[in-house]
Amino acid sequence: MSAHGAVHLDPHERRHLDASRVGVGLLIAGLVVLVASFLISLISPEGSRRFWMAYLQNYAFFLSLSLGGLFFVVLQHLTRAGWSVVVRRPAEVMAMNLSLLAVLFVPVAVVVASGKGIIYPWAQPAAVFEKAAHAGDSHGSDSAHDAAAATTAGEHGHVKSGRLEGHSAHLVLEKRAYLNTPFFIIRCVFYFAVWVGLARWFWQRSVRQDHSADAALTTSMQTVAAPAMLAFALTATFASFDLLMSLDPVWFSTIYGVYFFAGSAVGFFAALILVILLLQKRGLLTSSINAEHYHDLGKFLFGFVFFWGYIAFSQYMLIWYGNIPEETGWFFRRGCATQAPNVWSYVILFLLFGHFVVPFVFLLNRDVKRRAGFLAFWAVWLLVLHWIDLYWLVMPEVTTGYLPLGVAEIGCLLGLGAIFVAGLAWWSRGRSLLPLGDPRLGESLAFRNL
């Protein structure tokens, strides 16, 4: 470890962020905005359901950023990377927000446990689906012909008056062993236990190393990184199934977990670039992080933009080729029906060009990844497109007739965003934004791209 070079830190560089008071203010403001948005939603035509769907969508957005942070931290120890040491602490802070996100998941769990199917239609009592299935049998609506017809109309698996009907009800009953409220909550508790446990384990050793400079701590983190990455992959995949894919319990995709992960990585690297740029704008880490580090972060951003596009196309192509009614209905409601396109068709086209084609072309350029202004623009752009991607995944379950974007959606974004930033300020308080005791710090400071 000592062979990685001497550490030459700028003695005048600021490395500590004091934003505890701002964090408290943001926390209070975020809670007030969320409560106000919920109360306003009660008088809207959709009632509280639209608020909870908006809450879930924005919650998934911020959860994806923290999961991306955990992935980055584990990956750097797994690969024993030296270049990334100076940018790793902000990622560790972002991963530590998983503790806060575990608390913010409690309202979702309470709504699911109510048994009303407000967010997830499968969360209603089994008797509701048995009655619907029986009614469907009496009208022959579980036939393959009627199922295909429902899909063509964009209604297969769609929530009608809070329940699923006919053929859809049969399919939900078949999945009841997995899609039931107690098992759902147990799984989610397990996911957060794994994520929070891993984030805290790496965080505690990294912070302890700031004072002890013990190289054995790095060795222990590298040893745990491999099983940690496996645990992360499995939990993130199944969590995406449970939190997002099960919004339509009839639809399924084995690629969905990878799709969610790819989008999470894009969102995280965009957020990490912006966080570091904002810190440097405030006079922090101005000497330690330079164009060489931005260049590699830009490479990661570019790589996952391409990966997201590849996975998105693969998922669509396989479902289009298979042409199975239970699968195609999900895409039809999201604007992929050629015969009867809806308003979501514009969103999916915007995602195609905005999330993949255009940023792919510009991020190919080396100078774009090395110039802060250009890289900041594409980081903001892709962070917004990542939010729109999750909006496209969730909100068509509310309606296909218009784009629901109002008080509920904006309020949940601002409220959860303020709480998320408050969490970042809390974990950063009194700690160095640079892993000062890491034995590879000298290598990271001297890093140069070839």
C-alpha positions in Angstrom: 0.0 0.0 0.0 2.8 2.4 0.8 4.1 2.2 -2.8 1.3 4.3 -4.2 3.2 7.6 -3.6 3.5 10.4 -1.1 0.5 12.5 -0.2 0.8 16.1 -1.2 -2.2 18.0 0.1 -2.8 21.7 -0.3 -2.5 23.1 3.3 -4.9 25.9 2.4 -7.6 23.7 0.9 -11.0 23.6 2.7 -12.3 20.1 3.3 -15.0 20.5 5.9 -18.6 21.5 5.1 -20.6 23.2 7.9 -24.2 23.1 6.8 -26.0 21.7 9.9 -28.3 24.7 10.3 -29.2 24.6 6.6 -29.9 20.9 6.9 -32.4 21.4 9.8 -34.2 24.2 7.8 -34.4 21.9 4.7 -35.7 19.0 6.8 -38.5 21.2 8.3 -39.3 22.7 4.9 -39.4 19.4 3.2 -41.9 18.0 5.8 -44.1 21.0 5.5 -44.2 20.8 1.7 -45.1 17.1 1.8 -47.9 17.5 4.3 -49.3 20.5 2.3 -49.1 18.5 -0.9 -51.0 15.6 0.7 -53.7 17.9 2.1 -54.2 19.6 -1.3 -54.4 16.2 -3.0 -57.4 15.3 -0.9 -59.6 17.8 -2.7 -58.4 16.8 -6.2 -60.5 14.5 -8.4 -58.0 11.6 -8.1 -57.9 11.9 -4.3 -54.9 10.8 -2.3 -54.0 8.1 -4.8 -52.2 10.5 -7.1 -50.2 11.9 -4.2 -49.1 8.4 -3.1 -48.1 7.5 -6.7 -46.2 10.8 -7.0 -44.6 10.1 -3.6 -43.5 6.6 -4.8 -42.1 8.0 -8.0 -40.0 10.7 -6.3 -39.0 8.3 -3.5 -37.7 5.9 -6.1 -35.7 8.8 -7.7 -33.8 9.6 -4.5 -33.5 6.0 -3.5 -31.8 5.3 -6.9 -29.2 8.1 -6.2 -28.3 6.5 -2.8 -28.2 3.0 -4.3 -25.9 4.4 -7.0 -23.7 5.8 -4.2 -23.5 2.4 -2.5 -22.7 0.7 -5.8 -19.9 3.2 -6.5 -18.3 2.8 -3.0 -18.4 -1.0 -3.2 -17.1 -1.0 -6.8 -14.1 1.1 -5.9 -13.0 -1.2 -3.1 -13.8 -4.3 -5.3 -11.5 -3.1 -8.1 -9.0 -1.6 -5.7 -9.2 1.7 -7.6 -6.8 4.5 -6.7 -8.0 7.3 -9.0 -11.4 7.6 -7.2 -10.3 8.1 -3.6 -10.7 11.9 -3.7 -14.3 11.6 -5.0 -15.4 8.7 -2.9 -16.4 10.5 0.3 -19.4 12.3 -1.3 -20.5 8.9 -2.7 -20.2 7.5 0.9 -22.4 10.3 2.2 -25.0 9.7 -0.5 -25.0 6.0 0.4 -25.5 6.8 4.1 -28.8 8.5 3.2 -30.2 5.0 2.8 -30.9 5.2 6.6 -33.1 8.3 6.0 -34.8 6.6 3.0 -35.6 3.6 5.2 -37.6 6.0 7.4 -39.3 7.7 4.4 -40.5 4.3 3.3 -42.6 3.9 6.4 -45.6 5.9 4.9 -45.6 3.6 1.8 -45.6 0.5 4.0 -48.5 1.9 6.0 -50.6 2.7 2.9 -49.9 -0.9 1.6 -50.8 -2.4 4.9 -54.2 -0.6 4.8 -55.3 -3.2 2.2 -57.1 -0.6 0.0 -54.8 -1.1 -3.0 -54.1 2.7 -3.2 -50.6 2.2 -4.6 -50.4 -1.5 -5.5 -53.7 -3.1 -6.6 -52.5 -6.6 -5.4 -52.4 -5.3 -1.8 -56.2 -5.6 -1.6 -57.7 -8.7 0.1 -57.6 -12.0 -1.9 -61.4 -12.1 -1.7 -61.6 -9.0 -4.0 -59.7 -10.9 -6.8 -61.5 -14.1 -6.2 -64.8 -12.3 -6.8 -63.5 -10.5 -9.9 -62.1 -13.7 -11.3 -65.4 -15.5 -10.7 -67.3 -12.6 -12.4 -64.8 -12.9 -15.3 -65.4 -16.6 -15.6 -69.1 -16.1 -15.8 -68.7 -13.8 -18.8 -65.8 -15.8 -20.3 -63.5 -12.9 -20.0 -60.5 -15.1 -19.2 -60.3 -16.4 -22.7 -57.2 -15.8 -24.7 -59.2 -13.7 -27.2 -60.6 -11.4 -24.6 -57.2 -11.1 -22.8 -55.6 -10.0 -26.1 -58.5 -7.6 -26.8 -58.0 -6.0 -23.4 -54.3 -5.6 -24.1 -54.9 -4.0 -27.5 -57.2 -1.5 -25.8 -54.4 -0.7 -23.3 -56.4 -1.9 -20.4 -54.9 -5.3 -19.5 -53.7 -5.2 -16.0 -54.8 -1.6 -15.6 -56.5 -0.4 -12.5 -60.2 0.1 -12.9 -61.9 1.6 -9.8 -59.1 0.3 -7.6 -59.2 -3.3 -8.7 -58.2 -5.7 -11.5 -60.9 -7.5 -13.5 -61.4 -10.8 -15.3 -58.3 -12.5 -16.7 -56.1 -10.0 -14.8 -57.6 -11.1 -11.5 -56.8 -14.8 -12.3 -53.2 -13.9 -12.9 -52.9 -11.9 -9.7 -54.3 -14.8 -7.7 -51.7 -17.0 -9.2 -49.0 -14.7 -7.9 -50.5 -14.3 -4.4 -47.8 -16.4 -2.7 -45.3 -13.7 -3.6 -47.5 -10.6 -3.9 -49.1 -10.3 -0.5 -48.7 -7.5 2.0 -46.8 -9.3 4.9 -44.2 -10.8 2.6 -43.8 -7.5 0.7 -43.0 -5.7 3.9 -40.7 -8.4 5.1 -38.8 -8.2 1.9 -38.5 -4.5 2.0 -37.2 -4.6 5.6 -34.6 -7.1 4.4 -33.5 -4.9 1.5 -33.0 -1.8 3.7 -31.3 -3.9 6.4 -28.7 -5.0 3.7 -28.3 -1.6 2.2 -28.1 0.4 5.5 -25.8 -2.3 7.0 -23.4 -2.2 4.0 -23.4 1.6 3.8 -22.7 2.0 7.5 -20.0 -0.7 7.5 -18.0 1.0 4.7 -18.7 4.5 6.1 -17.5 3.7 9.6 -14.2 2.2 8.4 -13.6 5.0 6.0 -14.2 7.7 8.6 -12.1 5.8 11.2 -9.3 5.7 8.7 -9.2 9.5 8.5 -7.7 9.5 12.0 -5.8 6.2 12.2 -4.5 5.9 8.6 -4.6 2.2 9.2 -4.1 0.3 5.8 -5.7 -2.8 7.3 -9.1 -1.0 7.1 -8.7 -0.7 3.4 -7.8 -4.4 3.2 -10.9 -5.4 5.1 -13.1 -3.2 2.9 -11.6 -4.8 -0.2 -12.2 -8.3 1.2 -15.9 -7.6 1.9 -16.5 -5.8 -1.4 -17.1 -9.0 -3.5 -19.9 -10.4 -1.3 -21.3 -6.9 -0.8 -21.6 -6.4 -4.5 -23.5 -9.7 -4.9 -25.8 -8.7 -2.1 -26.4 -5.3 -3.6 -27.2 -6.8 -7.1 -29.8 -9.2 -5.7 -31.5 -6.8 -3.3 -31.6 -3.9 -5.8 -33.1 -6.2 -8.5 -35.8 -7.6 -6.3 -36.5 -4.2 -4.8 -37.2 -2.8 -8.3 -39.6 -5.7 -8.9 -41.4 -5.0 -5.6 -41.5 -1.2 -5.6 -42.0 -0.4 -9.3 -42.8 -3.4 -11.5 -45.5 -4.7 -9.2 -47.5 -1.5 -9.8 -48.9 -3.6 -12.6 -49.0 -7.1 -11.1 -49.9 -8.7 -14.4 -46.9 -7.4 -16.2 -43.4 -8.8 -15.8 -39.9 -8.4 -17.3 -36.7 -10.2 -16.3 -34.7 -7.2 -17.5 -36.5 -4.7 -15.3 -34.0 -4.9 -12.4 -31.1 -4.2 -14.8 -33.0 -1.3 -16.4 -33.6 0.2 -13.0 -30.0 -0.2 -12.0 -28.7 1.3 -15.3 -30.9 4.4 -14.7 -29.8 4.6 -11.1 -26.2 4.6 -12.2 -26.8 7.4 -14.7 -28.6 9.5 -12.1 -25.9 8.9 -9.4 -23.0 9.9 -11.6 -24.8 13.0 -12.8 -25.6 13.8 -9.1 -22.0 13.1 -8.0 -20.6 15.4 -10.6 -23.0 18.2 -9.6 -22.3 17.8 -5.9 -18.5 18.0 -6.4 -18.9 21.0 -8.7 -21.1 22.8 -6.0 -18.6 22.0 -3.3 -15.8 23.4 -5.4 -17.9 26.5 -6.1 -18.1 27.0 -2.3 -14.3 26.7 -2.1 -14.1 23.1 -1.0 -11.8 20.4 -2.5 -10.5 22.9 -5.0 -7.0 21.4 -5.2 -7.7 17.7 -4.7 -10.2 17.2 -7.5 -9.3 18.3 -11.0 -10.1 17.7 -14.6 -8.6 14.3 -14.5 -11.2 13.1 -12.0 -14.0 14.8 -13.8 -12.9 13.0 -17.0 -13.3 9.6 -15.4 -16.6 10.5 -13.8 -17.7 11.6 -17.3 -16.6 8.3 -18.7 -18.8 6.5 -16.1 -21.7 8.8 -17.0 -21.2 8.1 -20.8 -20.8 4.4 -20.2 -24.0 4.0 -18.3 -25.9 6.2 -20.7 -25.0 3.7 -23.4 -25.8 0.8 -21.1 -29.2 2.2 -20.2 -30.0 2.6 -23.9 -29.0 -1.0 -24.6 -31.1 -2.4 -21.8 -34.1 -0.2 -22.6 -34.0 -1.4 -26.2 -33.5 -5.0 -25.2 -36.5 -5.0 -22.9 -38.7 -3.5 -25.6 -37.5 -5.6 -28.4 -37.9 -8.9 -26.5 -41.5 -8.0 -25.4 -42.4 -6.8 -28.9 -41.0 -10.0 -30.5 -42.8 -12.2 -28.0 -46.1 -10.4 -28.3 -47.5 -11.9 -25.2 -50.7 -10.1 -24.0 -49.6 -10.0 -20.3 -46.4 -8.2 -21.4 -47.4 -5.9 -24.2 -50.2 -4.1 -22.3 -47.6 -2.3 -20.1 -45.9 -0.8 -23.1 -49.2 0.1 -24.8 -50.2 2.2 -21.8 -46.8 4.0 -22.0 -47.1 5.2 -25.6 -45.9 2.2 -27.6 -49.2 1.4 -29.4 -48.8 2.1 -33.1 -52.6 2.1 -33.8 -53.7 4.3 -30.9 -50.8 6.3 -29.5 -51.5 8.3 -26.4 -49.9 11.3 -24.7 -47.1 9.1 -23.3 -45.8 8.5 -26.8 -44.2 11.9 -26.6 -42.5 11.0 -23.3 -41.0 7.8 -24.7 -39.7 9.6 -27.7 -38.2 12.3 -25.5 -36.5 9.5 -23.4 -35.2 7.9 -26.5 -33.4 11.0 -27.8 -32.9 12.9 -24.5 -31.7 10.0 -22.3 -29.7 8.2 -25.0 -29.1 9.5 -28.5 -28.2 13.1 -27.8 -26.1 12.7 -24.6 -24.4 9.7 -26.2 -23.2 11.8 -29.1 -22.0 14.7 -27.0 -20.3 12.7 -24.2 -18.2 10.9 -26.8 -16.1 14.1 -26.9 -13.1 14.1 -24.6 -13.3 17.9 -24.0 -16.9 17.7 -22.8 -15.9 15.3 -20.1 -12.9 17.5 -19.0 -14.6 20.9 -19.0 -16.7 21.6 -15.9 -19.3 23.8 -17.6 -20.1 21.3 -20.4 -20.0 18.3 -18.0 -22.3 20.2 -15.6 -24.8 20.8 -18.3 -25.1 17.2 -19.3 -25.1 16.1 -15.6 -28.2 18.4 -15.0 -29.8 17.2 -18.3 -29.4 13.5 -17.4 -30.5 13.9 -13.8 -33.7 15.5 -15.1 -34.1 12.7 -17.7 -33.6 10.1 -15.0 -36.5 11.7 -13.1 -38.6 11.6 -16.3 -37.7 8.0 -16.8 -39.1 7.0 -13.4 -42.1 9.3 -14.0 -42.7 7.2 -17.2 -42.4 4.0 -15.2 -44.9 5.0 -12.5 -47.4 7.7 -13.5 -49.2 5.9 -16.5 -50.7 3.7 -13.7 -52.6 6.9 -12.7 -53.8 7.8 -16.2 -53.0 7.4 -19.9 -55.2 10.4 -20.9 -52.9 13.2 -19.8 -49.5 13.8 -18.1 -50.2 14.2 -14.4 -47.9 17.0 -13.4 -49.2 19.2 -10.7 -49.1 20.0 -7.0 -48.6 16.3 -5.9 -45.7 15.6 -8.3 -43.9 18.9 -7.8 -44.6 18.9 -4.1 -43.2 15.4 -3.6 -40.1 16.3 -5.6 -39.4 19.4 -3.7 -40.3 17.9 -0.3 -38.4 14.7 -0.6 -35.5 16.6 -2.3 -35.2 19.0 0.6 -35.2 16.1 3.1 -32.6 14.2 1.0 -30.3 17.2 0.9 -30.8 17.7 4.7 -29.6 14.1 5.1 -26.5 14.8 3.1 -25.7 17.8 5.2 -26.2 15.8 8.4 -23.8 13.0 7.4 -21.2 15.5 6.2 -21.1 17.5 9.4 -17.7 17.6 11.2 -16.1 15.2 8.8 -13.5 15.6 6.1 -14.9 15.5 2.5 -11.6 13.7 1.6 -10.6 10.2 2.9 -7.4 11.5 4.5 -6.2 8.2 5.8 -6.7 6.1 2.6 -3.3 4.6 1.6 -4.1 5.3 -2.1 -4.8 9.0 -1.6 -1.4 10.0 -3.0 -2.1 7.9 -6.1 -5.5 9.7 -6.5 -4.0 13.2 -6.1 -1.4 12.4 -8.8 -3.8 10.7 -11.1 -3.5 11.5 -14.8 -5.5 10.2 -17.8 -3.5 8.9 -20.7 
